[in-house]
Amino acid sequence: MSWTQYAIALLLFNALGALVVFRYSGLQFWLPLNPQAFVNVSPDSSFNSAVSFVNQYELARDTPANRP
């Protein structure tokens, strides 16, 4: 696998993961195992959660312990 194929696969995988998180949080009310009947998350909060899950590496890397 060349570096361009790897980069494309990485971007597609992250985009698909963000889309899945976005849709699941937007459909929360109708999903099974929701006994408390939580309402759907607003689209802006759902997008924020999806982007933060995709961007976990950057957030975890920038910790005080890793700074010079």
N, CA, C and O of each residue as an XYZ file, in Angstrom:
272
protein
N       0.846     -1.164      0.000
C       0.000      0.000      0.000
C       0.899      1.237      0.000
O       1.770      1.386      0.857
N       0.678      2.103     -0.956
C       1.477      3.323     -1.024
C       0.964      4.338     -0.007
O      -0.094      4.153      0.595
N       1.723      5.399      0.174
C       1.324      6.392      1.174
C       0.064      7.126      0.749
O      -0.709      7.560      1.603
N      -0.160      7.276     -0.558
C      -1.388      7.957     -1.004
C      -2.613      7.075     -0.772
O      -3.669      7.569     -0.377
N      -2.476      5.778     -1.013
C      -3.586      4.871     -0.730
C      -3.882      4.841      0.759
O      -5.043      4.816      1.167
N      -2.833      4.842      1.570
C      -3.008      4.837      3.016
C      -3.707      6.119      3.484
O      -4.610      6.068      4.319
N      -3.291      7.249      2.950
C      -3.890      8.529      3.343
C      -5.361      8.588      2.951
O      -6.193      9.066      3.723
N      -5.681      8.106      1.763
C      -7.081      8.094      1.322
C      -7.904      7.157      2.193
O      -9.017      7.501      2.590
N      -7.371      5.980      2.494
C      -8.088      5.032      3.350
C      -8.303      5.604      4.746
O      -9.376      5.435      5.326
N      -7.299      6.275      5.285
C      -7.416      6.880      6.608
C      -8.487      7.964      6.626
O      -9.296      8.015      7.552
N      -8.504      8.818      5.628
C      -9.501      9.886      5.557
C     -10.912      9.326      5.374
O     -11.859      9.809      5.994
N     -11.050      8.315      4.530
C     -12.373      7.711      4.334
C     -12.872      7.009      5.593
O     -14.051      7.099      5.933
N     -11.976      6.315      6.281
C     -12.360      5.631      7.510
C     -12.794      6.635      8.576
O     -13.790      6.411      9.264
N     -12.064      7.732      8.720
C     -12.430      8.750      9.699
C     -13.736      9.445      9.321
O     -14.553      9.742     10.193
N     -13.937      9.704      8.039
C     -15.178     10.334      7.595
C     -16.370      9.411      7.848
O     -17.427      9.863      8.287
N     -16.198      8.126      7.573
C     -17.275      7.170      7.821
C     -17.576      7.069      9.315
O     -18.740      7.011      9.711
N     -16.538      7.047     10.141
C     -16.752      6.998     11.590
C     -17.463      8.231     12.103
O     -18.341      8.128     12.959
N     -17.097      9.400     11.593
C     -17.765     10.634     12.007
C     -19.222     10.625     11.578
O     -20.091     11.073     12.327
N     -19.498     10.123     10.387
C     -20.878     10.050      9.911
C     -21.714      9.104     10.768
O     -22.869      9.402     11.071
N     -21.143      7.968     11.160
C     -21.867      7.008     12.004
C     -22.181      7.620     13.367
O     -23.307      7.499     13.851
N     -21.213      8.266     13.984
C     -21.460      8.900     15.287
C     -22.496     10.008     15.152
O     -23.368     10.154     16.008
N     -22.401     10.786     14.084
C     -23.358     11.871     13.853
C     -24.778     11.326     13.716
O     -25.710     11.870     14.308
N     -24.947     10.261     12.944
C     -26.289      9.705     12.730
C     -26.828      9.020     13.987
O     -28.008      9.171     14.304
N     -25.997      8.277     14.704
C     -26.481      7.604     15.907
C     -26.933      8.596     16.966
O     -27.952      8.376     17.620
N     -26.207      9.662     17.142
C     -26.628     10.637     18.149
C     -27.845     11.419     17.677
O     -28.619     11.912     18.497
N     -28.022     11.538     16.367
C     -29.211     12.200     15.845
C     -30.449     11.324     15.887
O     -31.570     11.829     15.851
N     -30.256     10.030     15.961
C     -31.379      9.083     16.013
C     -31.531      8.436     17.389
O     -32.150      7.379     17.513
N     -30.986      9.049     18.392
C     -30.916      8.447     19.722
C     -32.284      8.051     20.269
O     -32.403      7.010     20.915
N     -33.302      8.844     20.031
C     -34.619      8.566     20.596
C     -35.188      7.248     20.089
O     -35.881      6.551     20.829
N     -34.904      6.896     18.831
C     -35.487      5.698     18.234
C     -34.593      4.469     18.340
O     -34.991      3.390     17.899
N     -33.421      4.598     18.900
C     -32.536      3.449     19.030
C     -32.984      2.536     20.167
O     -33.581      3.011     21.133
N     -32.705      1.228     20.071
C     -33.033      0.335     21.180
C     -32.119      0.615     22.374
O     -31.121      1.326     22.250
N     -32.462      0.061     23.501
C     -31.705      0.225     24.743
C     -31.660      1.684     25.182
O     -30.629      2.179     25.636
N     -32.792      2.359     25.038
C     -32.941      3.733     25.490
C     -34.140      3.780     26.446
O     -35.147      4.419     26.141
N     -34.039      3.108     27.599
C     -35.204      2.997     28.480
C     -35.640      4.326     29.090
O     -36.802      4.473     29.470
N     -34.731      5.295     29.191
C     -35.105      6.586     29.759
C     -35.651      7.533     28.697
O     -36.001      8.673     29.004
N     -35.724      7.076     27.465
C     -36.267      7.841     26.341
C     -35.609      9.205     26.207
O     -36.286     10.227     26.105
N     -34.278      9.207     26.209
C     -33.559     10.461     25.978
C     -33.905     10.990     24.600
O     -34.065     10.214     23.658
N     -34.020     12.288     24.474
C     -34.349     12.892     23.186
C     -33.113     12.927     22.293
O     -31.989     12.708     22.744
N     -33.354     13.206     21.024
C     -32.243     13.294     20.074
C     -31.336     14.467     20.430
O     -31.783     15.479     20.970
N     -30.073     14.309     20.120
C     -29.100     15.373     20.327
C     -29.265     16.377     19.192
O     -29.541     15.984     18.058
N     -29.102     17.656     19.477
C     -29.226     18.673     18.437
C     -28.140     18.463     17.376
O     -27.077     17.919     17.674
N     -28.404     18.888     16.154
C     -27.426     18.657     15.077
C     -26.060     19.283     15.351
O     -25.038     18.692     15.003
N     -26.022     20.463     15.967
C     -24.714     21.070     16.208
C     -23.940     20.323     17.284
O     -22.724     20.175     17.166
N     -24.609     19.850     18.326
C     -23.929     19.048     19.344
C     -23.517     17.685     18.795
O     -22.467     17.154     19.154
N     -24.346     17.130     17.928
C     -24.019     15.850     17.306
C     -22.785     15.982     16.419
O     -21.912     15.114     16.434
N     -22.712     17.058     15.652
C     -21.540     17.294     14.807
C     -20.292     17.503     15.658
O     -19.223     16.985     15.335
N     -20.426     18.262     16.745
C     -19.296     18.510     17.637
C     -18.786     17.196     18.237
O     -17.576     16.983     18.313
N     -19.680     16.330     18.655
C     -19.273     15.036     19.214
C     -18.590     14.165     18.166
O     -17.583     13.517     18.450
N     -19.138     14.152     16.962
C     -18.560     13.332     15.899
C     -17.152     13.800     15.559
O     -16.251     12.978     15.391
N     -16.952     15.101     15.456
C     -15.635     15.628     15.121
C     -14.652     15.374     16.260
O     -13.482     15.085     16.012
N     -15.114     15.477     17.504
C     -14.200     15.245     18.617
C     -13.792     13.775     18.706
O     -12.663     13.481     19.098
N     -14.678     12.852     18.355
C     -14.296     11.440     18.349
C     -13.268     11.151     17.266
O     -12.339     10.375     17.488
N     -13.419     11.761     16.107
C     -12.469     11.550     15.021
C     -11.126     12.176     15.370
O     -10.085     11.678     14.942
N     -11.135     13.242     16.128
C      -9.931     14.000     16.423
C      -9.329     13.637     17.785
O      -8.603     14.451     18.355
N      -9.599     12.470     18.313
C      -9.104     12.079     19.629
C      -7.585     12.037     19.696
O      -7.013     12.364     20.736
N      -6.928     11.650     18.633
C      -5.470     11.546     18.663
C      -4.844     12.907     18.934
O      -3.937     13.019     19.759
N      -5.305     13.911     18.266
C      -4.741     15.244     18.458
C      -5.005     15.751     19.866
O      -4.139     16.397     20.457
N      -6.172     15.474     20.410
C      -6.482     15.934     21.755
C      -5.651     15.190     22.793
O      -5.212     15.784     23.778
N      -5.434     13.898     22.580
C      -4.689     13.106     23.554
C      -3.192     13.400     23.471
O      -2.479     13.266     24.466
N      -2.721     13.791     22.318
C      -1.298     14.034     22.149
C      -0.872     15.330     22.834
O       0.258     15.428     23.312
N      -1.752     16.319     22.889
C      -1.405     17.625     23.433
C      -1.756     17.678     24.921
O      -2.650     18.416     25.336
N      -1.049     16.898     25.698
C      -1.249     16.897     27.154
C      -0.045     17.540     27.826
O       1.040     17.566     27.244
N      -0.208     18.053     29.024
C       0.941     18.673     29.712
C       2.119     17.731     29.880
O       3.266     18.178     29.875
N       1.866     16.444     30.027
C       2.971     15.487     30.210
C       3.807     15.344     28.939
O       4.983     14.988     29.013
N       3.209     15.618     27.767
C       3.927     15.454     26.498
C       4.580     16.731     26.009
O       5.264     16.721     24.985
N       4.386     17.820     26.716
C       4.986     19.085     26.288
C       6.423     19.176     26.772
O       6.745     18.686     27.855
N       7.290     19.801     25.979
C       8.698     19.914     26.380
C       8.911     20.881     27.520
O      10.044     21.076     27.960
